[in-house]
Amino acid sequence: MSSPLPYSMKDVHYDNAKFRHRSFSKVINQTLLTRNIRRDCLGCSTGKFLVLVLMFGLAYLMLTHAGPVPSGSGGLANNIGTDNDGSSRFKKFWRKPPRLPPRLSPDEKRTGNGLSQETDNVNSRAKWTARRQSVKDAFVHAWSGYKKYAMGYDELAPLSHSGIDGLGGLGATIVDALDTAIIMGADDIVAEAGSWVEAHLSEKISQKGQVNLFETTIRVLGGLLSAYHLSGGDGGMRLTSKGPKPAVYLETARNLTDRLLSAFTASPTPIPYSDVVLHDSSAHPAFGGLSSTSEVSTVQLEFNYLSMISGDKKYSTEAMKVLEHIKTLPKVEGLVPIYIR
């Protein structure tokens, strides 16, 4: 029979058991307390997240429903792919505005270095007069080189000192430079270029072969119409008395455009062919059957103006069919393809 443990040893066992019990209880309490804190933190974070989502949702609704795009039965916005769901405006909200250079108002006066305002204005006028004259001198220099080595050709090859017909052989440089010479007051060049147009251009139009519809429209037809207007045709600005009468420019423009119209009438669709044979008024598509969207949708300026001053609507009618057709093409985010077959 074993003897009982001393009293002190019982106390030790009791204290150890009590300590273990307290430690276990403390661990449980701390664990529960930690879980409560975590749960509160998670609940707080979830609440903040929901508030942020709500704020973003309200902002999105405000951006998408503010300023609706008016709808119409032929409006351009409906035909070029307007983003009705507002997503484009939502994207634009996050874009940084472009940086613009500092701009001074026309009325802002700048008088530096102790100069009076009157002196500063005189110096400014003299400076711009000198610059204007420098630009005119450069233009006259370029014309003199063209006149000497390539008169009548489309372009001057400056290194070989020879002329080339890279744009159909209609003297594109002469006609294209004519309105610039009128605006600059280069009367000698106006007289030379205008005389060449009157004497030679109609003959070249009736004899030449293939030309590009776009290049011929913006350079030759545009040059003739500008010269017509700037020389006083149809009540336009009469900036020069040199060169032929305005009616010469108009009749030459009509002769050319009547042949260019074959690009529209020969095509099975409203999109014109890219190339025209002038001497027989025929047209054919470019290699691969593609037409440039940017080219066929920019000739309307010249064709519409010619209809206005001539009173013949056929030029405008054919050109505007292109834009109506482009409205019907498939689009990606409002954009039409670069080429049209």
Summary of the structure (lengths in Angstrom):
residues: 341
radius of gyration: 39.6
end to end distance: 113.9
largest distance: 147.0
contacts: 910
relative contact order: 0.07
helix: 61%
strand: 7%
